[in-house]
Amino acid sequence: MDNLTQARRSPLNNSTLGNKKNIYLAEKPFATTLEIRVKPNSVTAKKIEKVLKIKFPNQVGQTFKSKDFTVLTLGPDWWMVVGANKNHEAKIRLVIGNGFASIVDSSAQRTFVEVSGKYAQEVLEHGWENNLDPKVFKSGMCAQGVLSRSPVIIYHGPVGVYHLYVRASFAQHLWNFLSDAAVEYLKK
């Protein structure tokens, strides 16, 4: 096959379940994700920020949303840029030069499942290990944890919308769990 991208297949085959009012699960495959590791406020970090036209959030769990992408702070020196394009990656690599930083395109490693609707929080609480109370886990925050034995990065988008980034190898297990947890809310 000449072009391997033509053979690309999503881990969940673009699965959806439910209705947008009560509970809706939808795989959003092939989101571009770049993971950046760099010392905060370093010369190299400032160069990367200039390319992205942002200031990296400095607290784990904070995010930054532009019109093109979202930056999730996963660790003190670790960010995941969701929705960046190949131009961003190329420009970042160019400015890094010999600087001390790492940029990895992790797009193929994970899929993205959106959980939304009136009962989204309740469905996730069936298996999420951290507090999802909107007073604690506010819209615009992110966290890493385990959901039904699956390592997940969760981003709380607008109220009632959660983005779950799960490794492709755990995607089907997580989907089965979410589908089962959603059953009681589908009938409401």
URTASUL-V187821 format. One record per residue. N is the residue number from 1. RES is the residue in three letters. SS is DSSP state (@ for helix, = for strand, . for the rest). OMEGA is omega as a letter, one per 40 degrees, with the letter a starting at -180 (none if undefined). Layout:
n=N res=RES ss=SS omega=OMEGA
n=N res=RES ss=SS omega=OMEGA
This chain:
n=1 res=MET ss=. omega=a
n=2 res=ASP ss=. omega=a
n=3 res=ASN ss=. omega=a
n=4 res=LEU ss=@ omega=i
n=5 res=THR ss=@ omega=i
n=6 res=GLN ss=@ omega=a
n=7 res=ALA ss=@ omega=a
n=8 res=ARG ss=. omega=a
n=9 res=ARG ss=. omega=a
n=10 res=SER ss=. omega=a
n=11 res=PRO ss=. omega=a
n=12 res=LEU ss=. omega=i
n=13 res=ASN ss=. omega=i
n=14 res=ASN ss=. omega=a
n=15 res=SER ss=. omega=i
n=16 res=THR ss== omega=i
n=17 res=LEU ss== omega=i
n=18 res=GLY ss== omega=i
n=19 res=ASN ss== omega=a
n=20 res=LYS ss=. omega=a
n=21 res=LYS ss=. omega=a
n=22 res=ASN ss=. omega=i
n=23 res=ILE ss== omega=a
n=24 res=TYR ss== omega=i
n=25 res=LEU ss== omega=i
n=26 res=ALA ss== omega=i
n=27 res=GLU ss== omega=i
n=28 res=LYS ss=. omega=a
n=29 res=PRO ss=. omega=i
n=30 res=PHE ss=. omega=i
n=31 res=ALA ss=. omega=i
n=32 res=THR ss=. omega=i
n=33 res=THR ss== omega=i
n=34 res=LEU ss== omega=i
n=35 res=GLU ss== omega=a
n=36 res=ILE ss== omega=i
n=37 res=ARG ss== omega=a
n=38 res=VAL ss== omega=i
n=39 res=LYS ss=. omega=a
n=40 res=PRO ss=. omega=i
n=41 res=ASN ss=. omega=i
n=42 res=SER ss=. omega=i
n=43 res=VAL ss=@ omega=a
n=44 res=THR ss=@ omega=i
n=45 res=ALA ss=@ omega=a
n=46 res=LYS ss=@ omega=i
n=47 res=LYS ss=@ omega=i
n=48 res=ILE ss=@ omega=i
n=49 res=GLU ss=@ omega=i
n=50 res=LYS ss=@ omega=i
n=51 res=VAL ss=@ omega=a
n=52 res=LEU ss=@ omega=a
n=53 res=LYS ss=. omega=i
n=54 res=ILE ss=. omega=i
n=55 res=LYS ss=. omega=a
n=56 res=PHE ss=. omega=i
n=57 res=PRO ss=. omega=a
n=58 res=ASN ss=. omega=i
n=59 res=GLN ss=. omega=i
n=60 res=VAL ss=. omega=a
n=61 res=GLY ss=. omega=i
n=62 res=GLN ss=. omega=i
n=63 res=THR ss== omega=i
n=64 res=PHE ss== omega=a
n=65 res=LYS ss== omega=i
n=66 res=SER ss=. omega=i
n=67 res=LYS ss=. omega=a
n=68 res=ASP ss=. omega=a
n=69 res=PHE ss=. omega=i
n=70 res=THR ss== omega=i
n=71 res=VAL ss== omega=i
n=72 res=LEU ss== omega=i
n=73 res=THR ss== omega=a
n=74 res=LEU ss== omega=i
n=75 res=GLY ss== omega=a
n=76 res=PRO ss=. omega=i
n=77 res=ASP ss=. omega=a
n=78 res=TRP ss== omega=i
n=79 res=TRP ss== omega=i
n=80 res=MET ss== omega=i
n=81 res=VAL ss== omega=a
n=82 res=VAL ss== omega=i
n=83 res=GLY ss=. omega=i
n=84 res=ALA ss=. omega=i
n=85 res=ASN ss=. omega=a
n=86 res=LYS ss=@ omega=i
n=87 res=ASN ss=@ omega=i
n=88 res=HIS ss=@ omega=a
n=89 res=GLU ss=@ omega=a
n=90 res=ALA ss=@ omega=a
n=91 res=LYS ss=@ omega=i
n=92 res=ILE ss=@ omega=i
n=93 res=ARG ss=@ omega=a
n=94 res=LEU ss=@ omega=a
n=95 res=VAL ss=@ omega=i
n=96 res=ILE ss=@ omega=a
n=97 res=GLY ss=. omega=i
n=98 res=ASN ss=. omega=i
n=99 res=GLY ss=. omega=a
n=100 res=PHE ss=. omega=i
n=101 res=ALA ss== omega=i
n=102 res=SER ss== omega=i
n=103 res=ILE ss== omega=a
n=104 res=VAL ss== omega=i
n=105 res=ASP ss== omega=a
n=106 res=SER ss=. omega=a
n=107 res=SER ss=. omega=a
n=108 res=ALA ss=. omega=a
n=109 res=GLN ss=. omega=a
n=110 res=ARG ss== omega=i
n=111 res=THR ss== omega=a
n=112 res=PHE ss== omega=i
n=113 res=VAL ss== omega=i
n=114 res=GLU ss== omega=i
n=115 res=VAL ss== omega=a
n=116 res=SER ss== omega=i
n=117 res=GLY ss=. omega=a
n=118 res=LYS ss=. omega=a
n=119 res=TYR ss=. omega=a
n=120 res=ALA ss=@ omega=a
n=121 res=GLN ss=@ omega=a
n=122 res=GLU ss=@ omega=i
n=123 res=VAL ss=@ omega=a
n=124 res=LEU ss=@ omega=a
n=125 res=GLU ss=@ omega=i
n=126 res=HIS ss=. omega=a
n=127 res=GLY ss=. omega=a
n=128 res=TRP ss== omega=a
n=129 res=GLU ss=. omega=a
n=130 res=ASN ss=. omega=a
n=131 res=ASN ss=. omega=i
n=132 res=LEU ss=. omega=i
n=133 res=ASP ss=. omega=a
n=134 res=PRO ss=. omega=i
n=135 res=LYS ss=. omega=a
n=136 res=VAL ss=. omega=a
n=137 res=PHE ss=. omega=a
n=138 res=LYS ss=. omega=i
n=139 res=SER ss=. omega=a
n=140 res=GLY ss=. omega=i
n=141 res=MET ss=. omega=i
n=142 res=CYS ss== omega=i
n=143 res=ALA ss== omega=i
n=144 res=GLN ss== omega=i
n=145 res=GLY ss== omega=a
n=146 res=VAL ss== omega=i
n=147 res=LEU ss== omega=a
n=148 res=SER ss=. omega=i
n=149 res=ARG ss=. omega=i
n=150 res=SER ss== omega=i
n=151 res=PRO ss== omega=a
n=152 res=VAL ss== omega=i
n=153 res=ILE ss== omega=a
n=154 res=ILE ss== omega=i
n=155 res=TYR ss== omega=i
n=156 res=HIS ss== omega=i
n=157 res=GLY ss=. omega=i
n=158 res=PRO ss=. omega=a
n=159 res=VAL ss=. omega=i
n=160 res=GLY ss=. omega=i
n=161 res=VAL ss== omega=i
n=162 res=TYR ss== omega=i
n=163 res=HIS ss== omega=i
n=164 res=LEU ss== omega=i
n=165 res=TYR ss== omega=a
n=166 res=VAL ss== omega=i
n=167 res=ARG ss== omega=a
n=168 res=ALA ss=@ omega=a
n=169 res=SER ss=@ omega=i
n=170 res=PHE ss=@ omega=a
n=171 res=ALA ss=@ omega=a
n=172 res=GLN ss=@ omega=i
n=173 res=HIS ss=@ omega=a
n=174 res=LEU ss=@ omega=i
n=175 res=TRP ss=@ omega=i
n=176 res=ASN ss=@ omega=i
n=177 res=PHE ss=@ omega=a
n=178 res=LEU ss=@ omega=i
n=179 res=SER ss=@ omega=i
n=180 res=ASP ss=@ omega=a
n=181 res=ALA ss=@ omega=a
n=182 res=ALA ss=@ omega=a
n=183 res=VAL ss=@ omega=a
n=184 res=GLU ss=@ omega=a
n=185 res=TYR ss=@ omega=i
n=186 res=LEU ss=@ omega=a
n=187 res=LYS ss=. omega=a
n=188 res=LYS ss=. omega=none
